[in-house]
Amino acid sequence: MSRMPAADEKMIRDALKEHGTVTPTGIQVSGNFFGDLNAKLNEGQRTLSDLIGDMAAHAKQERERKEAEAKTNDGS
């Protein structure tokens, strides 16, 4: 089994230091732990919102292109 990249391991350790509390049974993390860690791990990654926005922009451009093409063909 391969090791986790050092940068990711450091990010997780830092998040545990920030949000974790050592208890007699293990480590307890705050409610923000997983959300914050997920956000840090996904920094710079495209989100679903980004993809939907790109799809909408592409659909709009395609519709405008077809409308312009139809006007050109009607004018011939």
N, CA, C and O atoms as a GROMACS GRO file, in nm:
protein
  304
    1MET      N    1   0.085  -0.118   0.000
    1MET     CA    2   0.000   0.000   0.000
    1MET      C    3   0.089   0.124   0.000
    1MET      O    4   0.185   0.132   0.076
    2SER      N    5   0.057   0.220  -0.084
    2SER     CA    6   0.140   0.339  -0.095
    2SER      C    7   0.104   0.440   0.014
    2SER      O    8  -0.007   0.439   0.068
    3ARG      N    9   0.198   0.525   0.041
    3ARG     CA   10   0.179   0.629   0.142
    3ARG      C   11   0.104   0.747   0.083
    3ARG      O   12   0.113   0.774  -0.037
    4MET      N   13   0.033   0.815   0.167
    4MET     CA   14  -0.037   0.936   0.128
    4MET      C   15   0.067   1.044   0.096
    4MET      O   16   0.171   1.050   0.161
    5PRO      N   17   0.040   1.130  -0.004
    5PRO     CA   18   0.134   1.239  -0.031
    5PRO      C   19   0.157   1.324   0.095
    5PRO      O   20   0.064   1.349   0.171
    6ALA      N   21   0.279   1.366   0.114
    6ALA     CA   22   0.316   1.439   0.236
    6ALA      C   23   0.232   1.565   0.256
    6ALA      O   24   0.195   1.597   0.369
    7ALA      N   25   0.201   1.635   0.148
    7ALA     CA   26   0.122   1.758   0.160
    7ALA      C   27  -0.019   1.727   0.212
    7ALA      O   28  -0.072   1.801   0.295
    8ASP      N   29  -0.079   1.617   0.164
    8ASP     CA   30  -0.213   1.580   0.210
    8ASP      C   31  -0.210   1.537   0.357
    8ASP      O   32  -0.298   1.571   0.434
    9GLU      N   33  -0.106   1.461   0.393
    9GLU     CA   34  -0.093   1.417   0.532
    9GLU      C   35  -0.079   1.537   0.625
    9GLU      O   36  -0.140   1.542   0.732
   10LYS      N   37   0.003   1.634   0.584
   10LYS     CA   38   0.021   1.755   0.665
   10LYS      C   39  -0.112   1.830   0.679
   10LYS      O   40  -0.144   1.879   0.787
   11MET      N   41  -0.188   1.838   0.571
   11MET     CA   42  -0.316   1.908   0.573
   11MET      C   43  -0.411   1.840   0.673
   11MET      O   44  -0.480   1.908   0.750
   12ILE      N   45  -0.414   1.708   0.672
   12ILE     CA   46  -0.500   1.634   0.764
   12ILE      C   47  -0.453   1.653   0.909
   12ILE      O   48  -0.534   1.676   0.998
   13ARG      N   49  -0.322   1.644   0.930
   13ARG     CA   50  -0.268   1.664   1.065
   13ARG      C   51  -0.298   1.805   1.116
   13ARG      O   52  -0.335   1.823   1.232
   14ASP      N   53  -0.284   1.905   1.030
   14ASP     CA   54  -0.314   2.043   1.068
   14ASP      C   55  -0.462   2.059   1.103
   14ASP      O   56  -0.497   2.127   1.199
   15ALA      N   57  -0.550   1.995   1.023
   15ALA     CA   58  -0.693   2.002   1.049
   15ALA      C   59  -0.726   1.935   1.183
   15ALA      O   60  -0.810   1.984   1.258
   16LEU      N   61  -0.659   1.823   1.212
   16LEU     CA   62  -0.682   1.756   1.342
   16LEU      C   63  -0.636   1.844   1.458
   16LEU      O   64  -0.701   1.849   1.562
   17LYS      N   65  -0.523   1.912   1.440
   17LYS     CA   66  -0.475   2.002   1.546
   17LYS      C   67  -0.576   2.114   1.570
   17LYS      O   68  -0.599   2.155   1.684
   18GLU      N   69  -0.635   2.164   1.461
   18GLU     CA   70  -0.728   2.277   1.470
   18GLU      C   71  -0.864   2.233   1.525
   18GLU      O   72  -0.923   2.304   1.606
   19HIS      N   73  -0.914   2.120   1.482
   19HIS     CA   74  -1.050   2.079   1.515
   19HIS      C   75  -1.060   1.959   1.608
   19HIS      O   76  -1.170   1.926   1.653
   20GLY      N   77  -0.950   1.893   1.639
   20GLY     CA   78  -0.955   1.769   1.716
   20GLY      C   79  -0.924   1.787   1.863
   20GLY      O   80  -0.849   1.877   1.903
   21THR      N   81  -0.983   1.701   1.943
   21THR     CA   82  -0.956   1.695   2.087
   21THR      C   83  -0.930   1.550   2.123
   21THR      O   84  -1.008   1.462   2.089
   22VAL      N   85  -0.820   1.526   2.192
   22VAL     CA   86  -0.788   1.390   2.234
   22VAL      C   87  -0.876   1.357   2.355
   22VAL      O   88  -0.883   1.433   2.451
   23THR      N   89  -0.942   1.241   2.347
   23THR     CA   90  -1.027   1.192   2.457
   23THR      C   91  -0.972   1.055   2.501
   23THR      O   92  -0.886   1.000   2.434
   24PRO      N   93  -1.021   1.002   2.611
   24PRO     CA   94  -0.974   0.869   2.655
   24PRO      C   95  -1.003   0.759   2.552
   24PRO      O   96  -0.935   0.656   2.552
   25THR      N   97  -1.103   0.779   2.467
   25THR     CA   98  -1.138   0.675   2.369
   25THR      C   99  -1.085   0.702   2.229
   25THR      O  100  -1.104   0.619   2.140
   26GLY      N  101  -1.020   0.814   2.208
   26GLY     CA  102  -0.968   0.846   2.073
   26GLY      C  103  -0.961   0.995   2.051
   26GLY      O  104  -0.925   1.071   2.140
   27ILE      N  105  -0.995   1.036   1.930
   27ILE     CA  106  -0.994   1.178   1.895
   27ILE      C  107  -1.136   1.220   1.860
   27ILE      O  108  -1.203   1.155   1.781
   28GLN      N  109  -1.180   1.329   1.920
   28GLN     CA  110  -1.310   1.386   1.889
   28GLN      C  111  -1.286   1.509   1.802
   28GLN      O  112  -1.201   1.592   1.835
   29VAL      N  113  -1.360   1.520   1.692
   29VAL     CA  114  -1.342   1.635   1.603
   29VAL      C  115  -1.469   1.719   1.605
   29VAL      O  116  -1.578   1.668   1.629
   30SER      N  117  -1.453   1.848   1.579
   30SER     CA  118  -1.568   1.938   1.575
   30SER      C  119  -1.648   1.913   1.448
   30SER      O  120  -1.602   1.844   1.357
   31GLY      N  121  -1.767   1.968   1.444
   31GLY     CA  122  -1.854   1.952   1.328
   31GLY      C  123  -1.795   2.012   1.200
   31GLY      O  124  -1.834   1.972   1.090
   32ASN      N  125  -1.703   2.105   1.214
   32ASN     CA  126  -1.644   2.171   1.097
   32ASN      C  127  -1.528   2.092   1.037
   32ASN      O  128  -1.481   2.124   0.928
   33PHE      N  129  -1.481   1.990   1.107
   33PHE     CA  130  -1.361   1.919   1.065
   33PHE      C  131  -1.370   1.869   0.922
   33PHE      O  132  -1.285   1.902   0.839
   34PHE      N  133  -1.471   1.789   0.891
   34PHE     CA  134  -1.478   1.728   0.759
   34PHE      C  135  -1.508   1.830   0.650
   34PHE      O  136  -1.454   1.819   0.540
   35GLY      N  137  -1.592   1.928   0.678
   35GLY     CA  138  -1.621   2.032   0.579
   35GLY      C  139  -1.498   2.114   0.546
   35GLY      O  140  -1.468   2.140   0.429
   36ASP      N  141  -1.426   2.156   0.650
   36ASP     CA  142  -1.304   2.235   0.629
   36ASP      C  143  -1.196   2.153   0.558
   36ASP      O  144  -1.130   2.203   0.467
   37LEU      N  145  -1.180   2.027   0.600
   37LEU     CA  146  -1.080   1.942   0.537
   37LEU      C  147  -1.115   1.918   0.391
   37LEU      O  148  -1.028   1.925   0.304
   38ASN      N  149  -1.240   1.890   0.363
   38ASN     CA  150  -1.284   1.868   0.225
   38ASN      C  151  -1.258   1.993   0.141
   38ASN      O  152  -1.211   1.982   0.028
   39ALA      N  153  -1.289   2.110   0.194
   39ALA     CA  154  -1.265   2.234   0.121
   39ALA      C  155  -1.117   2.253   0.091
   39ALA      O  156  -1.081   2.295  -0.019
   40LYS      N  157  -1.030   2.222   0.187
   40LYS     CA  158  -0.886   2.236   0.166
   40LYS      C  159  -0.836   2.136   0.062
   40LYS      O  160  -0.753   2.169  -0.022
   41LEU      N  161  -0.886   2.014   0.069
   41LEU     CA  162  -0.842   1.911  -0.026
   41LEU      C  163  -0.889   1.945  -0.168
   41LEU      O  164  -0.823   1.908  -0.266
   42ASN      N  165  -1.002   2.014  -0.179
   42ASN     CA  166  -1.058   2.043  -0.310
   42ASN      C  167  -1.022   2.181  -0.364
   42ASN      O  168  -1.070   2.220  -0.470
   43GLU      N  169  -0.938   2.255  -0.292
   43GLU     CA  170  -0.898   2.388  -0.341
   43GLU      C  171  -0.841   2.377  -0.481
   43GLU      O  172  -0.756   2.292  -0.509
   44GLY      N  173  -0.888   2.464  -0.567
   44GLY     CA  174  -0.839   2.465  -0.704
   44GLY      C  175  -0.908   2.366  -0.796
   44GLY      O  176  -0.885   2.366  -0.917
   45GLN      N  177  -0.991   2.280  -0.738
   45GLN     CA  178  -1.064   2.183  -0.821
   45GLN      C  179  -1.193   2.246  -0.870
   45GLN      O  180  -1.252   2.331  -0.804
   46ARG      N  181  -1.236   2.203  -0.987
   46ARG     CA  182  -1.361   2.252  -1.041
   46ARG      C  183  -1.476   2.194  -0.960
   46ARG      O  184  -1.475   2.076  -0.925
   47THR      N  185  -1.575   2.277  -0.932
   47THR     CA  186  -1.691   2.232  -0.857
   47THR      C  187  -1.805   2.201  -0.954
   47THR      O  188  -1.799   2.234  -1.072
   48LEU      N  189  -1.908   2.137  -0.901
   48LEU     CA  190  -2.026   2.109  -0.981
   48LEU      C  191  -2.087   2.240  -1.031
   48LEU      O  192  -2.136   2.247  -1.145
   49SER      N  193  -2.085   2.340  -0.949
   49SER     CA  194  -2.137   2.471  -0.989
   49SER      C  195  -2.060   2.527  -1.108
   49SER      O  196  -2.119   2.585  -1.199
   50ASP      N  197  -1.927   2.511  -1.107
   50ASP     CA  198  -1.844   2.554  -1.220
   50ASP      C  199  -1.884   2.481  -1.348
   50ASP      O  200  -1.898   2.542  -1.454
   51LEU      N  201  -1.901   2.350  -1.337
   51LEU     CA  202  -1.935   2.269  -1.454
   51LEU      C  203  -2.071   2.307  -1.510
   51LEU      O  204  -2.088   2.318  -1.631
   52ILE      N  205  -2.169   2.328  -1.422
   52ILE     CA  206  -2.303   2.366  -1.467
   52ILE      C  207  -2.298   2.503  -1.534
   52ILE      O  208  -2.363   2.525  -1.636
   53GLY      N  209  -2.223   2.594  -1.475
   53GLY     CA  210  -2.210   2.727  -1.536
   53GLY      C  211  -2.148   2.721  -1.674
   53GLY      O  212  -2.192   2.790  -1.765
   54ASP      N  213  -2.045   2.638  -1.690
   54ASP     CA  214  -1.981   2.621  -1.820
   54ASP      C  215  -2.077   2.559  -1.922
   54ASP      O  216  -2.080   2.600  -2.038
   55MET      N  217  -2.155   2.462  -1.877
   55MET     CA  218  -2.253   2.398  -1.967
   55MET      C  219  -2.359   2.498  -2.011
   55MET      O  220  -2.399   2.500  -2.127
   56ALA      N  221  -2.405   2.582  -1.917
   56ALA     CA  222  -2.506   2.683  -1.949
   56ALA      C  223  -2.450   2.786  -2.048
   56ALA      O  224  -2.518   2.825  -2.142
   57ALA      N  225  -2.327   2.828  -2.026
   57ALA     CA  226  -2.264   2.925  -2.117
   57ALA      C  227  -2.247   2.864  -2.256
   57ALA      O  228  -2.270   2.932  -2.356
   58HIS      N  229  -2.207   2.738  -2.263
   58HIS     CA  230  -2.191   2.670  -2.391
   58HIS      C  231  -2.327   2.658  -2.462
   58HIS      O  232  -2.336   2.682  -2.583
   59ALA      N  233  -2.430   2.621  -2.388
   59ALA     CA  234  -2.564   2.608  -2.448
   59ALA      C  235  -2.612   2.743  -2.501
   59ALA      O  236  -2.672   2.749  -2.608
   60LYS      N  237  -2.585   2.851  -2.427
   60LYS     CA  238  -2.625   2.984  -2.471
   60LYS      C  239  -2.550   3.023  -2.599
   60LYS      O  240  -2.611   3.077  -2.692
   61GLN      N  241  -2.421   2.997  -2.603
   61GLN     CA  242  -2.343   3.029  -2.723
   61GLN      C  243  -2.392   2.949  -2.844
   61GLN      O  244  -2.403   3.002  -2.954
   62GLU      N  245  -2.423   2.824  -2.821
   62GLU     CA  246  -2.472   2.738  -2.930
   62GLU      C  247  -2.607   2.788  -2.980
   62GLU      O  248  -2.630   2.793  -3.101
   63ARG      N  249  -2.696   2.825  -2.889
   63ARG     CA  250  -2.827   2.878  -2.927
   63ARG      C  251  -2.811   3.008  -3.007
   63ARG      O  252  -2.876   3.026  -3.110
   64GLU      N  253  -2.724   3.097  -2.960
   64GLU     CA  254  -2.701   3.223  -3.030
   64GLU      C  255  -2.641   3.199  -3.168
   64GLU      O  256  -2.676   3.268  -3.264
   65ARG      N  257  -2.551   3.101  -3.178
   65ARG     CA  258  -2.492   3.068  -3.308
   65ARG      C  259  -2.598   3.017  -3.404
   65ARG      O  260  -2.600   3.057  -3.521
   66LYS      N  261  -2.685   2.930  -3.357
   66LYS     CA  262  -2.792   2.876  -3.442
   66LYS      C  263  -2.890   2.985  -3.483
   66LYS      O  264  -2.937   2.986  -3.597
   67GLU      N  265  -2.922   3.075  -3.391
   67GLU     CA  266  -3.011   3.186  -3.424
   67GLU      C  267  -2.949   3.276  -3.531
   67GLU      O  268  -3.017   3.317  -3.625
   68ALA      N  269  -2.821   3.306  -3.516
   68ALA     CA  270  -2.753   3.390  -3.615
   68ALA      C  271  -2.747   3.319  -3.749
   68ALA      O  272  -2.764   3.382  -3.853
   69GLU      N  273  -2.723   3.188  -3.749
   69GLU     CA  274  -2.717   3.110  -3.870
   69GLU      C  275  -2.854   3.108  -3.939
   69GLU      O  276  -2.864   3.116  -4.062
   70ALA      N  277  -2.959   3.097  -3.859
   70ALA     CA  278  -3.095   3.096  -3.915
   70ALA      C  279  -3.128   3.230  -3.978
   70ALA      O  280  -3.190   3.235  -4.084
   71LYS      N  281  -3.088   3.340  -3.914
   71LYS     CA  282  -3.112   3.473  -3.970
   71LYS      C  283  -3.037   3.490  -4.102
   71LYS      O  284  -3.089   3.548  -4.197
   72THR      N  285  -2.914   3.438  -4.107
   72THR     CA  286  -2.834   3.448  -4.228
   72THR      C  287  -2.900   3.369  -4.341
   72THR      O  288  -2.906   3.415  -4.454
   73ASN      N  289  -2.949   3.251  -4.309
   73ASN     CA  290  -3.015   3.167  -4.409
   73ASN      C  291  -3.148   3.227  -4.455
   73ASN      O  292  -3.183   3.213  -4.572
   74ASP      N  293  -3.222   3.293  -4.367
   74ASP     CA  294  -3.348   3.356  -4.402
   74ASP      C  295  -3.326   3.478  -4.492
   74ASP      O  296  -3.412   3.511  -4.574
   75GLY      N  297  -3.215   3.542  -4.476
   75GLY     CA  298  -3.183   3.663  -4.552
   75GLY      C  299  -3.131   3.633  -4.692
   75GLY      O  300  -3.116   3.725  -4.772
   76SER      N  301  -3.103   3.506  -4.723
   76SER     CA  302  -3.047   3.470  -4.853
   76SER      C  303  -3.149   3.466  -4.959
   76SER      O  304  -3.118   3.438  -5.075
   0.00000   0.00000   0.00000
